[in-house]
């Protein structure tokens, strides 16, 4: 036991004392922030499309006004959404960050399309080829910046149906096309209703109507209106599943690289002269488990600090969700079982390898299997009781990730306990198999393959 603890301490210190470990520890929170920020930055840095609108022929008269009206309605809608977003942030943070929220909402919700006066060269040109040639000239990249426009929209009406030909400076940009399509759909809807004898004012009020919808459920915390407290558990469960996946795979990968490095440097042979293969494997698994717990504590601490600082009311709700129903206890149990399964497997593979290339034979199929729960967890967000989610929750390799994601939907206790029992039984089987393979791999120079791995399992204990 002492030798196992010494190996565990050595394994922990070997990584915990390196700068790279702490940098990689910060990688996930950093990427999470960047992932959320990239969308915001993309939205806030997106330029406004400057377009000119031309009614192509007398039959298209009125369409330009309809497009401008749709643009004005879109602006009013964006202003309303901006105001509601700022109010929601103020309620959540108790008034903190109001100016910052206002600036952020304004930058994201600013106008995306602006209609300018049609250049005389386009407006006075003869319809057809001459007009389109003038449009090409204004869309040219070498034109002075002040005179450039992003798109020219020729509005048409054929057989009473509005349409458009759009000349744009960027072939890959469909924002103007999307906006014009929506505007013409709205214009056609209004004209059809007006033709049916419905007053134009009624049509406009109908288009502008925004219903106030409130959801209720007898299973809500208050027994009535559904609130953040009711919806948050689902997202917390999904986040816990992804966190568990990240922690387990991070720990198992560290173990794989550690064993491979010591095998290639002959350090493993030195360790085998002082301790048994079982003690070495147990010590390494324990040491990397402590590293994983360190990572989890750091991530959890940073997440809690951010939530308490920016949304204290939400932090209280999240704390209540985590402490109720035994979610933290289940998280610890699923993490223990999942880590044990994958850690011993990765360690056994590492015992046969001296370079990452050697491990690719088995790691490729294993990593493809590990992608499956990531895809199914997204399905569990909306339909946690879908048959495919329920069935795959019973597969031990997927159980830790899928069951923790399903917990907020309150699956039957028999499913939780049964799948957990199956997971731990399979983990013990993996320990036995991986122990034999680790012992055989550590004591031989056989290259890793499915055949050599199976041979080690059958005869590793002899």
C-alpha positions in Angstrom: 0.0 0.0 0.0 2.8 2.4 0.8 4.4 1.8 -2.6 1.1 2.5 -4.3 0.7 5.8 -2.4 4.3 6.7 -3.2 3.7 6.1 -6.9 0.4 8.1 -6.7 2.2 11.0 -5.1 5.0 10.9 -7.7 2.4 10.8 -10.5 0.5 13.7 -9.1 3.6 15.8 -8.4 5.1 15.1 -11.9 2.2 17.0 -13.5 1.0 19.4 -10.8 4.4 21.0 -10.7 4.5 21.8 -14.4 3.4 25.1 -15.9 1.8 23.2 -18.8 -0.7 21.4 -16.5 -2.0 24.7 -15.1 -2.2 26.3 -18.5 -4.2 23.3 -19.8 -6.4 23.5 -16.7 -7.3 27.0 -17.7 -7.9 25.9 -21.3 -11.5 24.7 -21.0 -12.8 27.8 -19.2 -10.9 30.0 -21.6 -12.4 28.2 -24.6 -15.9 28.3 -23.0 -15.5 32.1 -22.7 -14.1 32.4 -26.2 -16.9 30.1 -27.5 -19.5 32.3 -26.1 -17.6 35.5 -27.0 -16.9 34.5 -30.6 -20.6 34.6 -31.5 -21.0 37.9 -29.8 -18.0 39.4 -31.5 -19.1 38.0 -34.8 -22.5 39.6 -34.3 -21.2 42.9 -33.0 -18.4 43.3 -35.6 -20.7 42.4 -38.6 -20.9 45.4 -40.9 -24.2 47.0 -42.0 -25.1 46.1 -45.6 -25.7 49.2 -47.7 -28.2 48.4 -50.4 -30.1 50.3 -53.2 -33.6 49.3 -54.1 -35.0 49.7 -57.7 -38.5 48.9 -58.8 -38.2 47.1 -62.1 -41.1 48.3 -64.2 -44.5 49.8 -63.3 -45.9 46.5 -62.2 -43.4 46.6 -59.2 -44.6 50.0 -57.9 -45.1 49.9 -54.2 -42.6 47.1 -53.5 -39.8 49.5 -52.5 -42.1 51.1 -49.9 -42.9 47.6 -48.6 -39.3 46.7 -48.2 -38.6 50.0 -46.4 -41.6 49.3 -44.1 -40.2 45.8 -43.3 -36.9 47.3 -42.5 -38.5 49.8 -40.1 -40.5 47.0 -38.4 -37.3 45.0 -38.0 -35.6 48.0 -36.4 -38.4 48.4 -34.0 -38.3 44.7 -33.1 -34.6 44.8 -32.5 -34.9 47.9 -30.3 -37.6 46.1 -28.3 -35.4 42.9 -27.9 -32.5 45.1 -26.9 -34.6 46.8 -24.2 -35.9 43.4 -22.9 -32.4 41.9 -22.8 -31.0 44.8 -20.8 -34.0 44.6 -18.4 -33.4 40.8 -17.9 -29.7 41.4 -17.2 -30.5 44.1 -14.7 -33.0 41.8 -12.9 -30.5 39.0 -12.8 -27.6 41.0 -11.5 -29.5 43.4 -9.3 -28.7 46.4 -11.4 -25.0 45.5 -11.8 -23.5 45.8 -15.3 -26.3 47.8 -16.7 -24.2 50.1 -18.9 -22.1 47.2 -20.1 -25.3 45.2 -20.9 -26.7 48.2 -22.8 -23.5 48.6 -24.9 -23.4 44.8 -25.6 -27.1 44.7 -26.6 -26.7 47.8 -28.8 -23.7 46.4 -30.6 -25.4 43.1 -31.4 -28.8 44.5 -32.2 -27.8 47.3 -34.5 -29.1 47.5 -38.0 -27.8 44.9 -40.4 -29.2 46.4 -43.6 -29.5 50.1 -44.6 -31.3 51.3 -47.7 -29.7 54.3 -49.4 -30.9 56.5 -52.3 -30.5 54.7 -55.6 -27.5 56.1 -57.5 -28.6 58.1 -60.5 -26.5 55.9 -62.9 -28.6 52.9 -61.9 -31.9 54.6 -61.5 -31.8 56.4 -64.9 -30.3 53.5 -66.9 -32.5 51.6 -69.3 -34.1 48.5 -67.8 -32.2 45.3 -68.5 -28.6 45.0 -69.5 -27.7 48.7 -69.1 -29.1 48.8 -65.6 -27.3 45.7 -64.5 -24.1 47.0 -66.0 -24.4 50.1 -63.9 -25.1 47.9 -60.9 -21.9 45.9 -61.6 -20.0 49.2 -61.7 -21.1 50.2 -58.3 -20.4 46.8 -56.8 -16.8 46.8 -58.1 -14.1 46.5 -55.5 -11.9 49.2 -57.1 -14.7 51.8 -56.8 -14.1 54.6 -54.2 -15.2 53.6 -50.7 -17.7 56.5 -50.4 -19.5 55.4 -53.6 -19.6 51.6 -52.9 -22.7 49.8 -52.1 -23.1 46.1 -51.0 -26.1 45.1 -53.1 -28.5 46.4 -55.7 -32.0 44.9 -55.4 -34.2 45.0 -58.5 -37.8 44.4 -57.3 -40.2 42.7 -59.8 -43.7 41.5 -59.9 -44.8 38.8 -62.3 -48.3 37.4 -62.4 -49.1 39.4 -59.3 -46.3 37.7 -57.3 -43.5 39.9 -56.0 -39.9 38.9 -56.6 -36.4 40.3 -56.8 -33.0 40.0 -58.6 -30.2 40.8 -56.2 -26.7 41.8 -57.4 -24.3 41.6 -54.5 -20.7 42.4 -54.0 -20.0 39.2 -52.2 -21.2 35.9 -53.6 -21.1 34.1 -50.3 -23.1 36.7 -48.4 -26.9 35.9 -48.2 -28.0 38.4 -45.6 -29.5 40.8 -48.1 -31.2 37.9 -49.9 -32.7 36.6 -46.6 -34.0 40.1 -45.6 -35.5 40.8 -49.0 -37.2 37.4 -49.1 -38.8 38.0 -45.7 -39.9 41.5 -46.7 -41.5 40.4 -49.9 -43.3 37.5 -48.1 -44.8 40.1 -45.7 -45.7 42.4 -48.6 -47.4 39.6 -50.5 -49.3 38.5 -47.4 -50.6 42.1 -46.8 -51.6 42.5 -50.4 -53.5 39.2 -50.4 -55.4 40.1 -47.2 -56.2 43.6 -48.5 -57.4 42.2 -51.8 -59.8 40.0 -49.7 -61.3 43.2 -48.3 -59.4 43.4 -45.0 -58.5 46.9 -43.9 -54.7 47.8 -44.2 -54.6 49.0 -40.6 -55.9 45.7 -39.4 -53.2 43.9 -41.5 -50.5 46.1 -40.0 -51.7 45.5 -36.4 -51.9 41.8 -37.1 -48.3 41.7 -38.4 -47.0 43.7 -35.4 -48.8 41.5 -32.8 -46.4 39.9 -30.3 -48.2 37.6 -27.9 -47.4 37.5 -24.2 -47.2 33.7 -23.5 -46.6 32.3 -20.0 -46.0 28.6 -19.3 -47.3 26.8 -16.3 -46.8 23.3 -14.9 -48.0 21.4 -11.8 -44.4 20.2 -11.5 -42.9 23.7 -11.3 -41.2 24.8 -8.1 -44.1 27.1 -7.3 -46.7 24.7 -8.6 -47.7 27.2 -11.2 -45.6 29.4 -13.5 -42.5 27.9 -15.0 -39.4 29.9 -14.1 -35.6 29.7 -14.4 -35.5 27.4 -11.4 -37.6 24.8 -13.3 -35.6 25.0 -16.6 -32.1 25.3 -15.2 -31.8 21.6 -14.0 -31.9 20.3 -17.6 -29.0 22.6 -18.7 -27.1 21.8 -15.5 -27.5 18.1 -16.2 -26.3 18.5 -19.8 -23.4 20.6 -18.6 -22.5 18.1 -15.9 -22.5 15.4 -18.6 -20.1 17.3 -20.8 -17.9 18.2 -17.8 -17.8 14.6 -16.7 -16.8 13.6 -20.2 -14.0 16.2 -20.3 -12.7 15.3 -16.9 -12.7 11.5 -17.5 -11.1 11.8 -21.0 -8.5 14.3 -19.7 -7.5 12.1 -16.8 -7.4 8.9 -18.9 -5.3 10.7 -21.6 -2.8 11.9 -19.0 -2.5 8.4 -17.8 -2.0 7.0 -21.3 0.8 9.5 -22.0 2.4 9.0 -18.7 2.6 5.2 -19.1 3.8 5.6 -22.7 6.6 8.0 -21.7 7.8 5.8 -18.9 7.7 2.7 -21.2 9.8 4.5 -23.8 12.3 5.8 -21.2 12.6 2.4 -19.5 11.4 4.0 -16.3 8.6 1.5 -16.1 11.2 -1.3 -15.9 12.9 0.4 -13.0 9.6 0.8 -11.2 8.8 -2.9 -11.8 12.0 -3.8 -9.9 10.6 -2.1 -6.8 6.9 -2.6 -7.0 4.4 -5.0 -8.6 2.5 -4.2 -11.8 -0.7 -4.1 -9.8 0.8 -1.5 -7.4 2.2 0.6 -10.2 -1.2 0.6 -12.1 -3.1 1.4 -8.9 -0.7 4.2 -7.9 -0.9 5.8 -11.4 -4.7 5.6 -11.5 -4.9 7.1 -8.0 -2.4 9.9 -8.8 -4.1 10.9 -12.0 -7.4 10.7 -10.2 -6.1 13.3 -7.7 -5.1 15.5 -10.7 -8.6 15.1 -12.1 -10.1 16.2 -8.8 -7.7 19.2 -8.8 -8.9 20.2 -12.3 -12.6 19.7 -11.2 -12.1 21.8 -8.1 -10.4 24.6 -10.1 -13.1 24.6 -12.8 -15.9 24.5 -10.2 -14.3 27.3 -8.2 -13.9 29.5 -11.3 -17.5 28.8 -12.4 -18.9 29.4 -8.9 -17.0 32.7 -8.5 -18.1 34.0 -11.9 -21.8 33.0 -11.2 -21.8 34.6 -7.7 -20.1 37.8 -9.0 -22.3 38.4 -12.1 -25.6 36.6 -11.2 -25.9 36.1 -7.4 -29.6 35.2 -7.6 -29.0 32.6 -10.2 -26.1 31.2 -8.1 -28.5 30.5 -5.3 -30.8 28.6 -7.7 -28.0 26.6 -9.1 -26.7 25.8 -5.6 -30.2 24.5 -4.6 -30.4 22.4 -7.7 -27.0 20.8 -7.1 -27.8 20.1 -3.4 -31.3 18.8 -4.0 -32.0 15.3 -5.2 -28.4 14.1 -4.5 -27.1 15.3 -7.8 -23.6 16.0 -6.5 -23.5 12.5 -4.9 -24.6 10.9 -8.2 -22.0 13.0 -10.1 -19.2 11.7 -7.8 -20.3 8.1 -8.2 -20.7 8.3 -12.0 -17.3 10.1 -12.2 -15.6 7.4 -10.1 -17.1 4.6 -12.2 -16.4 6.3 -15.5 -12.9 7.3 -14.6 -12.0 3.8 -13.4 -13.3 2.2 -16.7 -11.4 4.5 -19.0 -8.3 5.1 -16.9 -7.3 1.4 -16.6 -8.1 0.9 -20.3 -5.9 3.8 -21.4 -3.1 2.7 -19.0 -3.2 -0.8 -20.4 -2.9 0.5 -23.9 0.0 2.8 -22.9 1.9 -0.2 -21.5 2.2 -1.6 -25.0 3.2 1.7 -26.6 6.3 3.9 -26.8 4.9 6.6 -29.1 1.5 8.0 -29.8 1.6 6.4 -33.3 1.8 3.0 -31.6 -1.5 3.7 -29.7 -3.5 4.7 -32.8 -4.4 1.0 -33.5 -6.8 0.9 -30.5 -7.3 4.6 -29.7 -9.0 5.3 -33.0 -12.0 3.0 -32.4 -12.2 4.0 -28.7 -12.4 7.7 -29.5 -15.1 7.1 -32.1 -17.1 5.3 -29.4 -16.5 8.3 -27.0 -18.1 10.7 -29.5 -21.4 8.8 -29.3 -22.5 10.0 -25.8 -21.7 13.6 -26.8 -24.2 13.4 -29.6 -26.8 11.5 -27.6 -26.5 14.0 -24.7 -27.8 16.8 -27.0 -30.9 14.7 -27.7 -31.3 14.2 -23.9 -31.6 18.0 -23.5 -35.1 18.0 -25.2 -36.3 14.4 -24.9 -34.4 12.8 -22.0 -36.9 9.8 -22.0 -36.5 9.0 -25.7 -36.0 5.3 -26.2 -32.6 5.7 -27.8 -31.4 7.7 -24.8 -32.9 5.3 -22.3 -31.3 2.3 -24.0 -27.9 3.8 -24.4 -27.9 4.9 -20.7 -27.7 1.2 -19.8 -24.5 0.7 -21.9 -21.7 0.9 -19.3 -19.3 2.9 -21.5 -22.0 5.6 -21.9 -23.7 5.4 -18.5 -21.7 8.0 -16.7 -22.4 10.7 -19.2 -26.0 10.0 -20.2 -27.4 9.2 -16.8 -26.0 12.4 -15.2 -27.6 14.3 -18.1 -30.9 12.6 -17.6 -31.0 13.0 -13.8 -32.9 16.4 -13.9 -35.8 14.7 -15.7 -36.1 12.4 -12.7 -35.8 9.0 -14.4 -37.1 5.9 -12.4 -34.8 5.1 -9.5 -34.5 1.5 -10.8 -32.9 2.9 -14.0 -30.4 5.0 -12.0 -29.4 2.3 -9.6 -29.5 -0.5 -12.2 -27.4 1.4 -14.7 -24.9 2.4 -12.0 -24.6 -1.2 -10.8 -24.0 -2.3 -14.4 -21.4 0.5 -14.7 -19.4 -0.5 -11.6 -19.6 -4.3 -12.5 -18.2 -3.4 -16.0 -15.6 -1.2 -14.3 -14.4 -4.1 -12.2 -14.2 -6.3 -15.3 -12.2 -3.6 -17.0 -9.8 -3.5 -14.0 -9.3 -7.2 -14.3 -8.8 -7.1 -18.1 -6.6 -4.0 -18.1 -4.5 -5.3 -15.1 -3.5 -8.4 -17.1 -2.9 -6.4 -20.2 -0.8 -3.8 -18.3 1.3 -6.5 -16.7 2.0 -8.2 -20.0 2.7 -4.9 -21.8 5.0 -3.6 -19.2 7.1 -6.7 -19.2 7.4 -7.1 -23.0 8.4 -5.2 -26.1 5.5 -6.5 -28.2 4.0 -3.8 -30.4 0.3 -3.0 -29.7 -2.3 -4.6 -31.9 -5.7 -6.1 -31.4 -4.0 -9.6 -31.5 -1.3 -8.8 -28.9 -3.8 -7.1 -26.6 -6.1 -10.1 -26.7 -3.2 -12.4 -26.1 -2.1 -10.4 -23.1 -5.6 -10.6 -21.6 -5.8 -14.3 -22.0 -2.3 -15.0 -20.7 -1.3 -11.9 -18.9 -1.8 -13.5 -15.5 0.3 -16.6 -16.1 
